[in-house]
């Protein structure tokens, strides 16, 4: 354990009201860049895990890529996926409704 381990950590959510990272003159641009970097990190993590999973299944003789590419979802599954996709898109674009100036244009 070092001194950094003993340092108090801010409470969860404290960063929301904080200044955040500053890259540009606009807080909106800074927030977009932060969101982009977080999303890029998440995409890379998913791609890496996907690759490892396909390789592990391949070692067991399962061609996961072919199974995924050729699988046709049922109508019920397609409808569930559509609802989930639309909810994801709605959550993603909610961020664009926030304005740092309280909503004034």
Backbone as CSV, one residue per row, in Angstrom:
resi,resn,N_x,N_y,N_z,CA_x,CA_y,CA_z,C_x,C_y,C_z
1,UNK,0.852,-1.179,0.000,0.000,0.000,0.000,0.895,1.239,0.000
2,UNK,0.525,2.242,-0.791,1.310,3.470,-0.797,0.440,4.625,-0.350
3,UNK,1.033,5.821,-0.335,0.319,7.004,0.132,-0.905,7.309,-0.722
4,UNK,-0.836,6.980,-2.012,-1.974,7.240,-2.900,-3.186,6.402,-2.500
5,UNK,-2.921,5.180,-1.975,-4.020,4.320,-1.560,-4.763,4.897,-0.362
6,UNK,-4.061,5.686,0.452,-4.656,6.268,1.657,-5.371,7.591,1.382
7,UNK,-5.156,8.170,0.202,-5.754,9.467,-0.107,-7.264,9.322,-0.227
8,UNK,-8.008,10.288,0.328,-9.471,10.193,0.207,-9.901,10.349,-1.247
9,UNK,-10.877,9.577,-1.615,-11.405,9.650,-2.982,-12.665,10.509,-2.972
10,UNK,-12.889,11.259,-4.051,-14.124,12.043,-4.105,-15.327,11.118,-4.178
11,UNK,-16.448,11.602,-3.684,-17.655,10.781,-3.729,-18.089,10.584,-5.176
12,UNK,-18.777,9.484,-5.410,-19.264,9.205,-6.758,-20.220,10.318,-7.169
13,UNK,-20.020,10.817,-8.361,-20.858,11.893,-8.866,-20.279,13.273,-8.634
14,UNK,-19.230,13.375,-7.819,-18.634,14.689,-7.539,-18.088,15.328,-8.805
15,UNK,-17.643,14.501,-9.742,-17.080,15.049,-10.981,-18.134,15.704,-11.861
16,UNK,-19.387,15.394,-11.652,-20.449,15.936,-12.495,-20.508,17.455,-12.376
17,UNK,-20.369,17.975,-11.182,-20.394,19.424,-10.989,-19.019,20.050,-11.086
18,UNK,-17.995,19.210,-11.286,-16.629,19.715,-11.339,-16.289,20.296,-12.696
19,UNK,-15.073,20.829,-12.804,-14.684,21.483,-14.051,-14.436,20.513,-15.200
20,UNK,-14.123,19.272,-14.909,-13.843,18.308,-15.972,-12.543,18.636,-16.699
21,UNK,-12.253,17.836,-17.718,-11.050,18.070,-18.507,-11.285,19.241,-19.450
22,UNK,-10.256,20.012,-19.703,-10.378,21.144,-20.625,-9.398,20.957,-21.770
23,UNK,-9.939,20.760,-22.967,-9.124,20.623,-24.166,-9.272,21.853,-25.061
24,UNK,-10.494,22.379,-25.124,-10.828,23.482,-26.022,-11.499,24.594,-25.224
25,UNK,-11.858,25.666,-25.876,-12.523,26.783,-25.202,-13.972,26.477,-24.853
26,UNK,-14.575,25.538,-25.531,-15.989,25.219,-25.331,-16.159,23.983,-24.459
27,UNK,-16.945,24.113,-23.387,-17.223,22.967,-22.522,-17.991,21.891,-23.294
28,UNK,-18.820,22.311,-24.247,-19.576,21.350,-25.044,-18.616,20.496,-25.872
29,UNK,-17.646,21.136,-26.504,-16.649,20.399,-27.293,-15.841,19.471,-26.393
30,UNK,-15.454,19.961,-25.213,-14.723,19.124,-24.270,-15.547,17.902,-23.868
31,UNK,-16.831,18.102,-23.603,-17.703,16.989,-23.219,-17.854,15.989,-24.358
32,UNK,-17.968,16.499,-25.588,-18.054,15.600,-26.746,-16.774,14.785,-26.900
33,UNK,-15.635,15.431,-26.718,-14.368,14.711,-26.831,-14.244,13.653,-25.745
34,UNK,-14.624,13.995,-24.519,-14.605,13.005,-23.439,-15.512,11.822,-23.768
35,UNK,-16.715,12.113,-24.266,-17.648,11.039,-24.620,-17.065,10.175,-25.732
36,UNK,-16.459,10.813,-26.731,-15.850,10.075,-27.834,-14.727,9.167,-27.325
37,UNK,-13.879,9.683,-26.447,-12.768,8.880,-25.925,-13.275,7.704,-25.096
38,UNK,-14.303,7.938,-24.291,-14.894,6.847,-23.506,-15.504,5.789,-24.419
39,UNK,-16.200,6.239,-25.449,-16.821,5.307,-26.390,-15.761,4.517,-27.152
40,UNK,-14.688,5.196,-27.569,-13.606,4.506,-28.279,-12.975,3.437,-27.390
41,UNK,-12.767,3.741,-26.123,-12.201,2.754,-25.194,-13.135,1.560,-25.032
42,UNK,-14.426,1.838,-24.941,-15.406,0.761,-24.794,-15.464,-0.105,-26.047
43,UNK,-15.441,0.524,-27.221,-15.462,-0.234,-28.475,-14.240,-1.130,-28.552
44,UNK,-13.069,-0.602,-28.200,-11.863,-1.430,-28.264,-11.985,-2.620,-27.314
45,UNK,-12.487,-2.386,-26.105,-12.643,-3.473,-25.137,-13.577,-4.550,-25.698
46,UNK,-14.685,-4.135,-26.289,-15.623,-5.103,-26.861,-15.000,-5.869,-28.030
47,UNK,-14.268,-5.166,-28.905,-13.616,-5.836,-30.031,-12.595,-6.863,-29.530
48,UNK,-11.829,-6.490,-28.521,-10.817,-7.387,-27.969,-11.473,-8.625,-27.345
49,UNK,-12.522,-8.415,-26.562,-13.218,-9.548,-25.942,-13.875,-10.434,-27.002
50,UNK,-14.453,-9.825,-28.022,-15.084,-10.569,-29.106,-14.054,-11.457,-29.806
51,UNK,-12.907,-10.891,-30.105,-11.846,-11.652,-30.765,-11.388,-12.825,-29.891
52,UNK,-11.177,-12.540,-28.597,-10.738,-13.611,-27.698,-11.785,-14.714,-27.581
53,UNK,-13.062,-14.329,-27.536,-14.129,-15.325,-27.451,-14.172,-16.188,-28.706
54,UNK,-14.100,-15.556,-29.894,-14.117,-16.332,-31.132,-12.915,-17.271,-31.205
55,UNK,-11.749,-16.819,-30.779,-10.568,-17.682,-30.802,-10.700,-18.848,-29.825
56,UNK,-11.232,-18.562,-28.638,-11.411,-19.632,-27.639,-12.407,-20.674,-28.147
57,UNK,-13.506,-20.210,-28.742,-14.480,-21.153,-29.288,-13.883,-21.916,-30.471
58,UNK,-13.053,-21.235,-31.281,-12.386,-21.902,-32.393,-11.505,-23.040,-31.922
59,UNK,-10.847,-22.851,-30.780,-10.009,-23.915,-30.209,-10.842,-25.126,-29.810
60,UNK,-12.136,-24.898,-29.578,-13.053,-25.999,-29.250,-13.741,-26.549,-30.500
61,UNK,-13.363,-26.024,-31.659,-13.941,-26.493,-32.913,-15.239,-25.810,-33.287
62,UNK,-15.539,-24.683,-32.651,-16.782,-23.961,-32.935,-16.450,-22.715,-33.759
63,UNK,-17.030,-22.613,-34.944,-16.820,-21.449,-35.811,-17.864,-20.394,-35.447
64,UNK,-17.575,-19.618,-34.404,-18.528,-18.643,-33.885,-18.856,-17.567,-34.914
65,UNK,-17.858,-17.122,-35.667,-18.100,-16.071,-36.666,-19.145,-16.540,-37.681
66,UNK,-19.008,-17.766,-38.152,-19.976,-18.294,-39.125,-21.349,-18.428,-38.495
67,UNK,-21.410,-18.922,-37.268,-22.694,-19.082,-36.588,-23.411,-17.744,-36.422
68,UNK,-22.666,-16.715,-36.039,-23.269,-15.393,-35.845,-23.721,-14.803,-37.173
69,UNK,-22.887,-14.925,-38.185,-23.200,-14.326,-39.488,-24.373,-15.011,-40.187
70,UNK,-24.570,-16.288,-39.942,-25.628,-17.018,-40.652,-26.916,-17.152,-39.844
71,UNK,-26.880,-16.797,-38.563,-28.066,-16.944,-37.712,-29.122,-15.918,-38.082
72,UNK,-30.361,-16.371,-38.199,-31.489,-15.491,-38.491,-32.340,-15.417,-37.222
73,UNK,-32.471,-14.220,-36.648,-33.248,-14.107,-35.408,-34.742,-14.307,-35.675
74,UNK,-35.436,-14.782,-34.660,-36.887,-14.924,-34.760,-37.510,-13.533,-34.801
75,UNK,-38.779,-13.474,-35.185,-39.490,-12.186,-35.223,-39.523,-11.562,-33.826
76,UNK,-39.722,-12.395,-32.803,-39.762,-11.903,-31.422,-38.407,-11.319,-31.021
77,UNK,-37.324,-12.035,-31.349,-35.986,-11.539,-31.018,-35.685,-10.249,-31.778
78,UNK,-36.063,-10.188,-33.042,-35.834,-8.979,-33.841,-36.574,-7.789,-33.232
79,UNK,-37.791,-8.017,-32.765,-38.566,-6.944,-32.142,-37.912,-6.491,-30.838
80,UNK,-37.433,-7.450,-30.036,-36.738,-7.105,-28.784,-35.480,-6.299,-29.069
81,UNK,-34.733,-6.714,-30.078,-33.499,-6.008,-30.431,-33.795,-4.602,-30.929
82,UNK,-34.895,-4.444,-31.663,-35.275,-3.117,-32.153,-35.575,-2.181,-30.984
83,UNK,-36.326,-2.669,-30.002,-36.652,-1.867,-28.817,-35.364,-1.498,-28.069
84,UNK,-34.480,-2.469,-27.890,-33.222,-2.209,-27.186,-32.363,-1.207,-27.953
85,UNK,-32.310,-1.342,-29.281,-31.517,-0.417,-30.111,-32.073,0.994,-30.017
86,UNK,-33.388,1.136,-30.107,-34.003,2.462,-30.028,-33.786,3.102,-28.661
87,UNK,-33.822,2.310,-27.598,-33.556,2.835,-26.253,-32.096,3.275,-26.136
88,UNK,-31.189,2.506,-26.711,-29.768,2.861,-26.711,-29.546,4.189,-27.429
89,UNK,-30.131,4.328,-28.599,-29.980,5.566,-29.382,-30.575,6.747,-28.611
90,UNK,-31.715,6.552,-27.986,-32.337,7.629,-27.207,-31.439,8.055,-26.054
91,UNK,-30.843,7.083,-25.327,-29.923,7.418,-24.230,-28.707,8.155,-24.753
92,UNK,-28.189,7.703,-25.879,-26.996,8.317,-26.461,-27.241,9.781,-26.799
93,UNK,-28.363,10.073,-27.438,-28.625,11.435,-27.884,-29.229,12.331,-26.808
94,UNK,-29.602,11.759,-25.641,-30.068,12.579,-24.522,-29.017,13.606,-24.137
95,UNK,-27.753,13.222,-24.221,-26.656,14.114,-23.835,-26.672,15.403,-24.634
96,UNK,-27.138,15.350,-25.857,-27.137,16.538,-26.704,-28.244,17.519,-26.318
97,UNK,-29.157,17.100,-25.450,-30.223,17.986,-25.022,-29.779,18.876,-23.870
98,UNK,-28.714,18.501,-23.151,-28.208,19.307,-22.047,-27.459,20.508,-22.602
99,UNK,-27.619,21.640,-21.933,-26.894,22.846,-22.345,-26.191,23.416,-21.122
100,UNK,-24.916,23.775,-21.243,-24.184,24.301,-20.089,-24.687,25.676,-19.644
101,UNK,-25.444,26.359,-20.476,-25.926,27.702,-20.123,-27.363,27.669,-19.588
102,UNK,-27.836,26.503,-19.217,-29.168,26.387,-18.644,-30.289,26.346,-19.659
103,UNK,-29.944,26.167,-20.936,-30.970,26.013,-21.956,-31.139,27.224,-22.846
104,UNK,-30.490,28.333,-22.520,-30.627,29.532,-23.359,-29.890,29.316,-24.666
105,UNK,-30.362,29.941,-25.707,-29.700,29.829,-27.011,-28.976,31.089,-27.349
